[in-house]
Amino acid sequence: MNIKETAQKYSDYVVEMRRKIHMNPELSTQEFETSKLVCEELDKIGVSYERIGELGTAVLATIRGALPGKTILVRGDMDALPVVEEVDVPFKSQKEGCMHACGHDCHTATLLTAAHILNDLKDELHGTVKLAFQPAEETAQGAKDMIAAGAMEGVDGVYGMHVQSPIPVGMACAAPGGRMASAGMFEIWVQGKGGHGAEPANCIDAITCTTAIVNSLQTIVSREFRPIDAAVLTVGRIDAGFRWNVIADKAYISGTTRCFDNEINKAFPEKIERIVKGVAEAYRCTVECKFTDLVPPTVNHPVMSAIAENAIKKIFGEDSLYAADPTTGGEDFAYFINAAPDHLGAMALVGVRNEAIDCCYEHHSPKFKVDEAALLNAAALYAQVADDFNKQ
């Protein structure tokens, strides 16, 4: 089964699809035309699919191989960002204020191309491959929506891919362990008693309490986790007060937490609430806390990681593994990994950086570009990982 050789006939197709999708970006939960395009392309080659989920734009395709094997789900996300594109290319976004600034156009195009490759080779393919064309990654809704709709039924393992601007084209990383961070949001409402700034003894100062809470929250990372546990707690917003000589009666605090370990991620809410309530009591305020777990950390299982790394060598070349540092950006593919048996899943980061053609800007930048030379290998990698896993 020569996946790399079969992929060659789709070198123009993957670029054509990527550019078509790039020109017509759609925001999270609005991927109606992108979803329609996916279905039309699958219809052309006779790959079966179903529209699933409450969001209305998810597509789950299925390709069954002729040979016995496991079932793997491979995922590509479809949504764009509310960014004004500043890249002058013929296929520039045709929607003002909307741009594929994170590479999800690449993911959809490469997964479509992988569907062609796998369909061509289905007589030699082991097991079953589910192809999840996922909406709403940027808002962390899409993976949960597809899982709730049954996408993971009968699945033995999962694999995802993300193009990565910091990694040079021709290289890829699928190392084991934490690869992308959790993203949690905490909100705190502080209630005191307002009054004249000249008479603090008659008041309960919400601002004084708030500053103590902010300072105390920093001790969670420095004093409640081990020094080797990578974690971040950032207070990003404080709203309090409205006049220079009035003691504020209330305040609002919000921020984010990041880490690479599921147990650390689970520990944050209790620690935040305990410290906040203790400080508030000391300052005679009352508080309300809310923690929203947006995405858990993306942790590559060592077994799936090894399969993906071996597949990278087959498709990209023996010296193509890149030692990328984990990134503190979040990724809702983590929900697929956590829903798999024994968390058997991995995400590969595929390099698209090429400074010679100005492909060197960060994700979410209005100048974000990719070296399209990476796309065909990325598509072939989907297929290679799928077959290698299914025949284990």
C-alpha positions in Angstrom: 0.0 0.0 0.0 1.9 3.0 -1.2 0.1 6.0 0.2 2.8 8.6 -0.7 2.8 7.5 -4.4 -1.0 7.5 -4.6 -1.1 11.0 -3.1 1.0 12.5 -5.9 -2.0 12.7 -8.3 -3.7 15.0 -5.8 -1.0 17.7 -5.6 -3.0 20.2 -7.6 -6.3 19.2 -6.0 -5.2 19.9 -2.4 -4.0 23.4 -3.3 -7.1 24.1 -5.3 -9.3 23.1 -2.4 -7.3 25.0 0.1 -7.5 28.2 -1.9 -11.2 27.9 -2.6 -11.9 27.5 1.1 -9.5 30.3 1.9 -11.3 32.7 -0.3 -14.6 31.9 1.4 -13.9 31.7 5.1 -16.7 31.2 7.6 -16.8 31.9 11.3 -17.4 29.3 14.0 -20.9 27.7 13.8 -21.4 29.4 10.4 -19.5 27.0 8.2 -22.5 26.2 6.0 -20.8 26.7 2.6 -17.7 25.0 3.7 -19.7 22.0 4.9 -21.6 22.0 1.6 -18.4 21.9 -0.3 -17.1 19.0 1.7 -20.3 17.0 1.0 -20.1 17.8 -2.7 -16.5 16.6 -2.9 -17.3 13.4 -1.0 -20.3 12.8 -3.3 -18.0 13.0 -6.3 -16.0 10.0 -5.1 -18.8 8.1 -3.5 -17.6 8.3 0.1 -20.5 8.0 2.5 -21.1 10.6 5.1 -23.7 12.0 7.5 -24.4 15.5 8.8 -24.3 15.3 12.6 -24.5 17.5 15.7 -26.7 20.3 16.8 -24.5 23.0 15.3 -25.7 21.8 11.8 -22.4 22.0 10.0 -20.4 18.9 11.1 -19.7 16.2 8.5 -18.7 12.7 9.5 -17.5 10.5 6.6 -16.7 6.8 6.7 -14.3 4.7 4.6 -14.3 1.0 5.2 -11.2 -0.9 4.1 -11.4 -4.4 2.6 -9.0 -5.8 5.2 -9.8 -6.4 8.9 -8.6 -3.9 11.5 -9.4 -1.3 14.0 -11.4 2.0 13.7 -9.7 5.4 13.8 -11.2 8.9 13.7 -9.1 11.5 11.9 -10.2 15.1 12.3 -9.9 18.4 10.3 -11.5 21.7 11.5 -13.2 24.1 9.2 -13.8 27.5 10.9 -12.1 30.8 10.3 -11.5 33.9 12.5 -12.8 37.5 12.6 -9.6 38.9 11.2 -9.1 41.4 8.4 -6.6 39.7 6.0 -3.5 41.7 5.0 -2.0 39.2 2.6 -2.1 40.2 -1.0 -2.7 36.9 -2.9 -5.1 36.0 -5.7 -7.1 33.9 -3.4 -7.4 36.5 -0.7 -10.5 36.3 1.5 -13.6 37.6 -0.2 -15.4 38.2 3.1 -14.5 41.5 4.8 -13.4 41.0 8.4 -13.1 37.2 8.1 -10.0 35.2 7.4 -8.5 31.7 7.7 -5.7 33.1 9.9 -5.1 29.8 11.7 -4.8 27.3 8.9 -8.1 25.5 9.2 -8.6 25.9 5.4 -5.5 23.7 5.1 -6.9 21.1 7.5 -10.2 20.8 5.6 -8.4 20.6 2.2 -5.9 18.0 3.4 -8.6 15.9 5.0 -10.6 16.0 1.8 -7.5 14.9 -0.1 -6.9 12.1 2.4 -10.5 10.9 1.7 -9.5 10.6 -2.0 -6.3 8.7 -1.1 -8.0 6.3 1.3 -10.9 5.7 -1.1 -8.4 4.9 -3.9 -6.7 2.4 -1.7 -9.7 1.0 0.2 -9.1 -2.5 -1.2 -5.8 -2.5 0.6 -6.9 -0.5 3.6 -7.2 -2.1 7.1 -10.2 -1.4 9.2 -12.4 1.7 9.2 -11.5 5.4 8.9 -13.9 8.0 10.2 -13.2 11.5 8.8 -14.5 14.2 11.1 -14.9 17.6 9.3 -15.4 19.7 12.5 -16.9 23.1 12.9 -16.3 25.6 15.7 -12.8 24.8 16.9 -12.1 28.4 17.7 -15.0 28.6 20.1 -14.3 25.1 21.5 -17.8 23.9 20.6 -17.3 21.6 17.6 -15.5 18.6 19.1 -18.0 18.3 22.0 -20.9 18.7 19.6 -19.6 15.9 17.3 -18.9 13.6 20.3 -22.3 14.1 21.7 -23.8 13.2 18.3 -22.0 9.8 18.4 -18.9 10.5 16.3 -16.8 8.4 18.7 -19.0 5.3 18.6 -16.8 2.2 17.9 -13.6 4.3 17.6 -10.4 2.8 18.9 -8.1 5.8 18.5 -8.0 9.3 17.1 -5.5 11.4 15.2 -5.5 15.1 14.4 -3.2 17.5 12.5 -2.5 21.2 12.8 -0.3 23.2 10.4 2.3 25.1 12.5 3.9 28.4 11.6 7.0 28.1 13.8 8.0 24.7 12.3 9.9 24.8 8.9 8.2 23.3 5.9 9.2 19.6 5.4 9.2 18.9 9.1 6.6 17.7 11.6 6.2 16.9 15.3 4.1 14.3 17.0 6.0 13.9 20.2 4.3 12.2 23.2 3.0 14.1 26.2 1.4 17.5 26.6 1.5 19.3 23.2 -1.1 22.0 23.6 -2.3 23.6 26.8 -5.6 23.6 28.5 -7.6 26.8 28.4 -9.7 27.7 31.5 -11.5 30.9 32.3 -12.2 32.1 35.8 -14.5 34.9 36.9 -14.8 36.4 40.3 -17.5 38.8 41.6 -16.5 40.7 44.8 -19.2 42.4 46.9 -18.4 45.0 49.5 -20.1 48.1 50.8 -19.6 51.4 49.1 -19.3 54.9 50.6 -17.3 58.1 50.8 -13.6 57.8 50.1 -12.9 59.9 53.2 -14.7 57.4 55.5 -13.3 53.9 54.8 -14.2 52.6 58.3 -17.8 52.9 57.4 -17.4 50.9 54.2 -16.1 47.5 53.0 -13.7 48.3 50.2 -14.1 45.9 47.2 -11.0 47.3 45.5 -8.7 46.5 48.5 -10.1 43.0 48.6 -9.7 42.6 44.8 -6.0 43.6 44.9 -5.4 41.1 47.7 -7.2 38.4 45.7 -5.1 39.1 42.5 -1.8 38.9 44.5 -2.9 35.7 46.3 -4.0 33.9 43.2 -0.4 34.1 41.9 0.7 31.7 44.8 -1.3 28.9 43.2 1.4 28.3 40.5 4.3 29.3 42.7 3.3 27.4 45.9 0.6 24.8 45.2 2.1 23.0 42.1 5.5 21.4 41.8 8.3 23.4 40.2 8.4 20.9 37.3 4.6 21.3 36.7 4.2 23.8 33.8 1.2 26.0 34.6 0.0 29.6 34.1 -2.6 31.7 35.9 -3.2 35.2 34.4 -5.6 37.9 35.6 -6.5 39.7 32.4 -9.3 42.0 33.5 -10.4 44.0 36.6 -13.5 46.2 36.7 -14.0 48.2 39.8 -15.0 51.7 40.9 -16.4 54.7 39.1 -15.2 57.8 40.9 -11.9 59.0 42.5 -13.4 59.7 45.9 -15.9 56.9 46.2 -15.1 53.5 47.8 -16.2 50.8 45.4 -18.9 48.4 46.6 -18.2 45.7 44.0 -15.5 44.5 41.6 -15.1 41.9 38.8 -12.0 39.8 38.1 -11.5 37.5 35.1 -8.5 35.6 33.9 -7.2 32.3 32.4 -5.4 29.2 33.4 -3.1 27.0 31.2 -1.4 23.7 31.8 -0.3 20.5 30.0 -1.7 17.9 32.5 -5.3 16.8 33.0 -4.9 16.4 36.8 -3.5 19.9 37.2 -6.3 21.3 35.0 -8.8 19.6 37.3 -7.2 21.1 40.4 -7.4 24.7 39.4 -11.1 25.4 40.3 -10.9 24.2 43.9 -7.6 26.1 44.5 -9.0 29.3 43.0 -12.2 29.2 45.0 -10.5 28.3 48.3 -8.1 31.2 48.1 -10.6 33.7 46.8 -13.1 32.9 49.6 -10.4 33.0 52.3 -9.1 36.4 51.2 -12.7 37.8 50.9 -13.5 36.7 54.4 -10.4 38.4 55.7 -11.5 41.7 54.0 -15.2 41.3 55.1 -16.4 40.9 51.5 -18.5 38.2 49.9 -17.5 36.6 46.6 -18.9 34.4 43.8 -16.6 32.3 41.7 -17.1 30.7 38.3 -14.6 28.5 36.4 -15.2 27.6 32.8 -13.1 24.7 31.4 -12.9 25.7 27.7 -10.5 22.9 26.6 -8.5 20.4 28.4 -4.8 19.9 27.5 -4.0 18.0 24.3 -1.9 15.1 25.5 -0.4 12.8 22.9 -0.6 9.1 24.0 2.8 7.4 23.6 1.4 4.6 21.5 -0.4 6.9 19.0 2.5 9.3 19.1 4.9 6.5 18.0 2.6 5.5 15.2 2.4 9.1 14.0 6.1 9.7 14.3 6.8 6.6 12.2 4.3 7.7 9.6 6.0 11.1 9.4 9.2 9.4 8.6 7.5 7.4 5.8 5.8 10.4 4.3 8.2 13.3 5.0 11.5 11.5 5.2 13.7 9.9 7.9 15.1 13.2 9.1 11.8 15.1 9.2 10.9 14.9 12.9 11.0 18.3 14.6 11.6 18.8 18.3 8.8 21.4 18.9 8.2 22.9 22.3 4.6 22.5 23.6 2.5 25.5 23.0 0.2 27.2 25.5 -2.5 27.7 22.8 -5.6 25.6 23.4 -7.1 23.0 21.0 -10.5 21.3 21.3 -9.1 18.1 19.6 -8.3 17.3 23.2 -11.9 16.3 23.7 -11.6 13.6 21.0 -8.4 12.3 22.7 -10.1 12.1 26.1 -13.2 10.4 24.6 -11.0 7.7 23.0 -10.3 4.4 24.9 -7.4 4.9 27.2 -7.0 8.4 25.7 -5.4 6.8 22.7 -4.9 9.7 20.4 -2.3 12.2 19.1 -2.0 15.5 17.2 0.8 16.1 14.8 2.1 19.6 14.1 3.1 20.0 10.4 5.5 22.8 9.5 4.4 25.5 7.0 7.1 28.1 7.7 9.2 29.3 4.8 10.7 32.8 5.2 11.9 32.8 1.6 8.2 33.3 0.5 7.2 35.3 3.6 5.4 32.4 5.4 6.7 33.4 8.8 3.8 35.0 10.7 2.1 33.7 13.8 -1.3 32.1 13.8 -4.2 34.5 14.1 -2.1 37.2 12.5 -3.7 39.2 9.6 -0.5 38.4 7.7 -0.6 34.6 8.3 0.5 32.6 5.3 1.5 28.9 4.7 3.9 27.2 2.3 1.4 25.1 0.3 4.2 22.7 -0.4 3.4 21.1 3.0 -0.2 20.3 2.1 0.2 17.1 0.1 2.4 15.4 2.7 -0.1 16.5 5.4 -2.9 14.8 3.5 -0.9 11.7 3.0 0.0 11.7 6.7 -3.7 11.4 7.6 -3.9 8.3 5.5 -0.7 6.8 6.6 -1.5 7.2 10.3 -4.9 5.7 9.8 -3.8 2.6 8.1 -0.8 2.0 10.3 -3.0 2.3 13.4 -5.8 0.2 12.1 -3.6 -2.8 11.3 -1.8 -2.8 14.7 
